[in-house]
Amino acid sequence: PAWLRRLCGHLLSERLLRPGGVQAVVRGVLEGTDGGAGAEAAALDWRKCDAVGKILAACPQQCLSLEDYYRQVCPQV
């Protein structure tokens, strides 16, 4: 449902903007990635990495500006 998606996005954004938030989000998304062999495992790992990139690149609605968001997130990267 839309309300759950908005709530999850809001909570994720709050976490990203905290100290150490980027590391926590990256670990959360990549958790369970075992680096196993095979094309299927590699594709799954790639999709998770792509998801992390999309999360970090998207400026949350509660941020005042894109510059403020990147000023908080980029040093963590």
C-alpha positions as CSV (number, residue, x, y, z in Angstrom):
1,P,0.0,0.0,0.0
2,A,1.0,3.6,-0.6
3,W,1.0,4.6,3.1
4,L,3.5,1.8,3.9
5,R,5.8,2.8,1.0
6,R,5.8,6.4,2.2
7,L,6.5,5.4,5.8
8,C,9.3,3.1,4.8
9,G,10.8,5.8,2.6
10,H,10.6,8.4,5.4
11,L,12.2,6.0,8.0
12,L,15.0,5.1,5.5
13,S,15.7,8.8,4.8
14,E,15.9,9.6,8.5
15,R,18.4,6.8,8.9
16,L,20.5,7.9,6.0
17,L,20.8,11.4,7.4
18,R,22.1,10.3,10.8
19,P,25.8,9.8,11.5
20,G,26.8,6.4,10.1
21,G,23.5,6.1,8.4
22,V,24.8,5.3,4.9
23,Q,26.9,2.5,6.3
24,A,23.8,1.1,8.2
25,V,21.6,1.3,5.0
26,V,24.3,-0.4,2.9
27,R,24.8,-3.2,5.4
28,G,21.0,-3.6,5.7
29,V,20.5,-4.0,1.9
30,L,23.6,-6.1,1.3
31,E,22.9,-8.4,4.3
32,G,22.8,-12.0,3.3
33,T,25.0,-11.4,0.2
34,D,27.5,-14.3,0.4
35,G,29.4,-13.6,-2.7
36,G,28.6,-17.0,-4.0
37,A,29.7,-18.3,-7.4
38,G,27.5,-18.4,-10.4
39,A,25.6,-16.1,-12.7
40,E,22.5,-16.1,-10.5
41,A,24.3,-15.0,-7.4
42,A,26.2,-12.3,-9.3
43,A,23.0,-10.9,-10.7
44,L,21.4,-10.8,-7.3
45,D,24.5,-9.0,-5.9
46,W,24.4,-6.5,-8.8
47,R,20.7,-5.8,-8.2
48,K,21.4,-5.1,-4.5
49,C,24.2,-2.8,-5.4
50,D,22.0,-1.0,-7.9
51,A,19.3,-0.6,-5.2
52,V,21.9,1.0,-2.8
53,G,22.9,3.5,-5.6
54,K,19.3,4.4,-6.3
55,I,18.6,4.9,-2.6
56,L,21.7,7.2,-2.1
57,A,21.0,9.2,-5.3
58,A,17.4,10.0,-4.4
59,C,16.9,13.1,-2.3
60,P,14.2,12.6,0.3
61,Q,11.2,15.0,0.3
62,Q,11.9,16.1,3.9
63,C,15.3,17.7,2.9
64,L,15.3,21.4,2.2
65,S,17.6,21.1,-0.9
66,L,19.5,18.6,-2.9
67,E,22.8,20.3,-1.8
68,D,21.9,19.9,1.9
69,Y,21.2,16.2,1.3
70,Y,24.4,15.6,-0.5
71,R,26.4,17.6,2.1
72,Q,25.2,15.2,4.7
73,V,25.4,12.0,2.8
74,C,28.5,12.4,0.6
75,P,31.1,12.5,3.4
76,Q,29.7,9.2,4.7
77,V,30.3,7.6,1.3
